[in-house]
Amino acid sequence: LTAAFAFFSPETAIPICAKDISDDLMKEFAFLSGGRGKDNAWIITLPDNARFNEVPEEIVSKVLTYLTSVPSQHESDTKFILILDRRLDTWTSVKMTLQKIAASFPGNLHLVMVLRPTGFFQRTFTDIGFRFSQEDFLLKLPVVMLSSVSDLLTYIDEQQLTPEFGGTLEYCHSEWVIFRTAIESFALTVKEIAQMLQSFGTELAETELPDDMYSIERILSLRTEKYCQLKEDITAVTKEGNLLLSSLEEPDAGECSQDQHCERPGDWETVNRLLGQLREMETAFDGFWEKHQLKMEQYLQLWKFEQSFQEVKNAIEFLMGQQAELPDTGDSVPQVKQRLKDLGHFDGMAQDLIGKAQVVILHGHQLAANHHYALNLICQQCNELRHHSDVLSDEIKRKQMRLQKTLDLHTRLQQALQCCDEGAYLLANQQMDKCQSKEGAQKALQEIERFLESSSAYLNYDPQALHYDFESVLTSELKCQIQSVQVKLGNVRSMFENRQACFKKLLDKHVRPVQLVAPRPENPPRSKSPLFSPKHVTHSSTSHCIPFLFQIEVMHDYQEKRNSLQSFISDSDDNLDILKGHVINELIETERVYVEELFTVLTGYRAEMDNPAMLILMPPILRNRKDVLFGNMPEIYDFHNKIFLHSLESCLGAPERVGFCFLDRRQDFQMYEKYCQNKPRSESLWRQCSESTFFQECQRKLEHKLGLDSYLLKPVQRLTKYQLLLKELLKYSTSCDGVQELQEALVAMLDLLKSVNDSMHQISITGYD
């Protein structure tokens, strides 16, 4: 670009302009007509001017310097011929003029032709004076004295002479000055345009760009505006040059012979050359601007791309950090399902972000396809984004696969445990009194065989195969769970095998029917308590002792089955294990039923006392007295539901731990003392409003056959049943582990019953401090 604009260096600049000496030029004491001599020297004419010698030598020097410089711009080694017209002058004046010319002519003076004075005396003086002056130091010029105009034709062709010298070359000095002024003004304007373009190009090349998009876009807008203004200036100057060129007559090359140069000055060539230079500058400037604008636009594109790239990259790295904290395993089916759900939600966010990354990558590919100057950087960043996206997606998929596999394992373990529970429930609920006959035993055996057949996939699973199938997701916790399930399955399989063996023995021998008898109370009545004064036997105020309740429980709920079963099963260790397992199953199943019943009472009665829709049905005496009616039943429910039931369920495969369960929680059972002490108040409140519509509506919604008072008695009944079940379990555990703890647990529960009974006697004493 610099080379394209360097048309006008100081060395080629015109030192004197026509407009600077226009007044001196208009005096017309010398002019350049455009004619040439036979040796191609330019003709400068000094017309007859009586006041020439009055013109200061400095002005003469300026005018001659300017006239000689005009053709010198186009040619090297330019020669000049001076025609000095002094036909009306004197020899003295001629001599002075020659002296001035000799002193101040700036060019290569080839020849001076003097049209000498035409007067007789002046011609004579001229001849004499010239002969002496030729040898004068001041007149060492190639001078030819001509007597008439016709003598000029000997040296110069008539076509190169103006009419006053008998030639045909048309020349108007004032017009010439105007054209020269216009041409030089145009040249100066072109030079200024070149300087502006060069300055603008330097500014574009050297200015540092800011680091924010708004400033860059503003700079590009301002530069575009400046470029458009320069283009308008170039267009205006070009129009000016074309007008100037059209006002000059283009020389007809056909009229000039090969041996003869055209004799007009190079004004047309000058303007045409300047226009050509202007076009070259404009072309170079347009090319530079296009490259600069493309680079600026690509810089903006790169800035936006890198900003988007960095935002997405940071977001992906943030998600990668969050993803690393998401677990890929779990300890239970609900936990794994929740983690799969959380991971699915996380995957949705990740896919949205990966979609944004794909948009950025596509943008980068478009930039690369358009030959962006930062092609390598853009491709590198696209590859980096793609890599980060792939890693994030792969990690999420890996965790989803692990969690899904873990869920499958937990589901299989859960199904196996459910199968164990169903098997234990089946064994615990077989009516042993009906199995005494051959037909009954055969039917029970078929039930067992059908269950074993339907549950074969779970009861007989291969732990090694399970380890192999789920090896990739196994943790120490999962291995422990598998081992625990394996133990439980082994115990259940053993229970079924023992039960099958027993029934097969029954089928091999005739069994004598055994008559059921109700056992007698193991202890005589010790004391009376107001606890059992309500109407679950009679509505009188007669008290009943706790051992009587023991007798009811044994007679109607448990001992009937136990006596029937024991009557036809031998006392071998295997058979004792079956009986012991049956007691434990009974303990766990009745515990589950107990917890469920407490839950229905608390939600179906107690919670309804706070229901605004049921308030209209509630007797006024019952309002705000749910703590009196239900006592601390919520506390009892929480203990059994959250703690004691789970402790008992853990003993299904380990019966020796039953005693530990009761001993570890002996202090918690003290809460029953509070419940029993509140029982008289509860029953008194119940009797006052038992017939209310509120209780009837609650019972209807729950579909209970018995009223609320029967369910309020459940905690008392449950407390008495524990010691019965412990006694039965102790009977079949004479030589097993945990017998000592089982004996201590029985003593603890009996002590608890005595303590509750004593406290009831104590609170029934009134009228004394």
Secondary structure, 3 states (H helix, E strand, C coil): CHHHHCCCCHHHCCCCCCCCCHHHHHCCCCEEEEEECCCCCEEEEECCCCCHHHCCHHHHHHHHHHHHHHHHCCCCCCEEEEEEECCCCCHHHHHHHHHHHHHHCCCEEEEEEEECCCCHHHHHHHHHHHHHHCCCHHHCCCEEEECCHHHHHHCCCHHHCCHHHCCCCCCCHHHHHHHHHHHHHHHHHHHHHHHHHHHHHHHHHHCCCCCCHHHHHHHHHHHHHHHHHHHHHHHHHHHHHHHHHHHCCCCCHHHCCCCCCCCCCCHHHHHHHHHHHHHHHHHHHHHHHHHHHHHHHHHHHHHHHHHHHHHHHHHHHHHHHHHHHCCCCCCCHHHHHHHHHHHHHHHHHHHHHHHHHHHHHHHHHHHHHCCCCCHHHHHHHHHHHHHHHHHHHHHHHHHHHHHHHHHHHHHHHHHHHHHHHHHHHHHHCCCHHHHCCHHHHHHHHHHHHHHHHHCHHHHCCCHHHHHHHCHHHCCHHHHHHHHHHHHHHHHHHHHHHHHHHHHHHHHHCCCCCCCCCCCCCCCCCCCCCHHHCCCCCCCCCCCCCHHHHHHHHHHHHHHHHHHHHHHCCCCCHHHHHHHHHHHHHHHHHHHHHHHHHHHHHHHHHHHHHHCHHHHHHCCHHHCCCHHHHHCCHHHHHHHHHHHHHHHHHCCCCCHHHHHHHHHHCCCHHHHHHHHHHHHHHHHHHHHHHCCCHHHHHHHHHHCCCCCHHHHHCHHHHHHHHHHHHHHHHHHCCCCCCCHHHHHHHHHHHHHHHHHHHHHHHHHHCCCCC
